[in-house]
Amino acid sequence: MQKRNWKKIALTSIAVLLGLVIILAVHIYWVTRPHIDASTRVMARIDLHEPITRDDAANISTWLYQQKGVDHVVVNPASQIALFTFAPVKNDANRIVEEFKTNTRYTRAERFLPKIDPNASGCPVATTSFTYKVYALMKRVI
């Protein structure tokens, strides 16, 4: 009878331990998996670099709306800019712009990417603040 109890206890312990390891593995996967939110939208801009009319703007808008993932388009003929929002899960802005250049007559079009702000690398402390004055004093002393 004693051996039988030990076998039951050992099998139950192994089963519980195996169950906990499986639960832990599923939990780790669930927490660390990449989360891609399908509702995320990204805005991109195309600089056309050539004059366009209202009809051209309508054609560009129509073409962009036909692209996978694009859900809102604004084309401004005066500034020669097309803005669109899209789902990054479904498409890529660089791919959209390249297809736009190859499938339309706007071969000089390019995607606008903002430059890094020169102020971003500077000190965020205002030159009139007490903290900046202490910093400047320490810089002179050291």
C-alpha positions as CSV (number, residue, x, y, z in Angstrom):
1,M,0.0,0.0,0.0
2,Q,2.9,2.3,0.8
3,K,4.4,1.9,-2.7
4,R,1.1,2.7,-4.3
5,N,0.7,6.0,-2.5
6,W,4.2,7.0,-3.5
7,K,3.5,6.3,-7.1
8,K,0.3,8.3,-7.0
9,I,2.0,11.2,-5.2
10,A,5.0,11.1,-7.7
11,L,2.7,10.9,-10.8
12,T,0.4,13.7,-9.4
13,S,3.5,15.9,-8.6
14,I,5.0,15.3,-12.1
15,A,1.6,16.1,-13.8
16,V,1.2,19.3,-11.7
17,L,4.8,20.4,-12.4
18,L,4.3,19.7,-16.2
19,G,1.1,21.6,-16.2
20,L,2.7,24.6,-14.5
21,V,5.6,24.5,-16.9
22,I,3.2,24.6,-19.9
23,I,1.2,27.4,-18.3
24,L,4.5,29.3,-17.7
25,A,5.6,28.8,-21.3
26,V,2.2,30.0,-22.7
27,H,2.3,33.0,-20.4
28,I,5.8,34.0,-21.4
29,Y,4.9,33.6,-25.1
30,W,1.7,35.7,-24.6
31,V,3.5,38.5,-22.8
32,T,6.6,38.7,-25.1
33,R,5.0,38.2,-28.5
34,P,5.0,41.2,-30.8
35,H,1.8,43.2,-30.5
36,I,0.6,44.6,-33.8
37,D,-2.4,46.8,-33.4
38,A,-4.5,46.7,-36.6
39,S,-6.1,50.0,-35.7
40,T,-2.7,51.9,-35.8
41,R,-2.5,54.5,-38.6
42,V,0.5,56.2,-40.0
43,M,0.7,59.4,-42.0
44,A,3.0,59.8,-45.0
45,R,3.6,62.7,-47.4
46,I,4.5,62.7,-51.1
47,D,6.2,65.8,-52.6
48,L,5.2,65.8,-56.3
49,H,7.8,68.5,-57.5
50,E,5.6,69.5,-60.5
51,P,2.5,71.6,-61.0
52,I,-0.8,69.8,-60.7
53,T,-4.4,70.8,-61.4
54,R,-7.5,69.9,-59.5
55,D,-8.2,67.0,-61.9
56,D,-4.6,65.7,-61.3
57,A,-5.3,66.0,-57.6
58,A,-8.5,64.0,-58.0
59,N,-6.7,61.3,-60.0
60,I,-3.8,61.1,-57.5
61,S,-6.4,60.8,-54.7
62,T,-8.2,58.1,-56.5
63,W,-5.0,56.1,-57.1
64,L,-3.9,56.4,-53.5
65,Y,-7.3,55.3,-52.2
66,Q,-7.0,52.1,-54.3
67,Q,-3.8,51.1,-52.5
68,K,-4.1,48.4,-49.8
69,G,-4.4,49.9,-46.3
70,V,-4.8,53.5,-47.4
71,D,-7.9,55.0,-45.7
72,H,-7.6,58.8,-46.0
73,V,-6.0,61.0,-48.7
74,V,-5.6,64.8,-49.0
75,V,-4.0,66.3,-52.1
76,N,-3.2,70.0,-52.3
77,P,-2.6,71.2,-55.8
78,A,-1.2,74.6,-54.6
79,S,1.6,73.1,-52.5
80,Q,2.1,70.0,-54.8
81,I,1.8,67.7,-51.8
82,A,-0.2,64.5,-51.2
83,L,-0.8,63.3,-47.6
84,F,-2.3,59.9,-46.8
85,T,-2.9,57.7,-43.8
86,F,-2.5,54.0,-44.0
87,A,-2.3,50.9,-41.8
88,P,1.3,49.9,-41.5
89,V,0.2,46.3,-40.9
90,K,-1.1,46.1,-44.4
91,N,1.3,48.3,-46.4
92,D,4.5,50.3,-46.4
93,A,4.8,54.0,-47.3
94,N,8.0,53.5,-49.3
95,R,6.3,50.7,-51.3
96,I,3.3,53.0,-52.0
97,V,5.5,55.8,-53.1
98,E,7.6,53.6,-55.4
99,E,4.4,52.1,-57.0
100,F,3.0,55.7,-57.3
101,K,6.2,56.7,-59.2
102,T,6.1,53.7,-61.6
103,N,2.3,53.5,-62.2
104,T,1.7,57.2,-62.7
105,R,3.3,60.0,-64.7
106,Y,4.8,61.6,-61.5
107,T,8.3,60.2,-61.7
108,R,9.8,63.0,-59.8
109,A,7.6,62.4,-56.8
110,E,9.4,61.5,-53.6
111,R,8.5,60.6,-50.0
112,F,9.0,63.4,-47.6
113,L,11.0,62.5,-44.5
114,P,11.6,65.2,-41.9
115,K,15.1,66.1,-41.0
116,I,16.4,65.7,-37.5
117,D,15.8,68.9,-35.6
118,P,19.2,70.5,-34.8
119,N,17.8,71.6,-31.4
120,A,17.1,68.0,-30.5
121,S,20.8,67.4,-29.8
122,G,21.2,70.5,-27.7
123,C,20.7,71.0,-24.0
124,P,17.0,71.4,-23.1
125,V,17.7,73.8,-20.2
126,A,16.9,77.4,-20.9
127,T,19.9,79.7,-20.8
128,T,18.2,82.0,-18.4
129,S,17.5,79.3,-15.8
130,F,19.3,78.8,-12.5
131,T,20.2,75.3,-13.6
132,Y,21.9,76.5,-16.7
133,K,23.9,79.0,-14.8
134,V,25.2,76.3,-12.4
135,Y,26.0,74.2,-15.5
136,A,27.9,77.0,-17.2
137,L,29.8,77.7,-13.9
138,M,30.8,74.0,-13.6
139,K,31.8,73.9,-17.2
140,R,34.2,76.9,-16.7
141,V,35.6,75.5,-13.5
142,I,36.2,72.0,-14.9
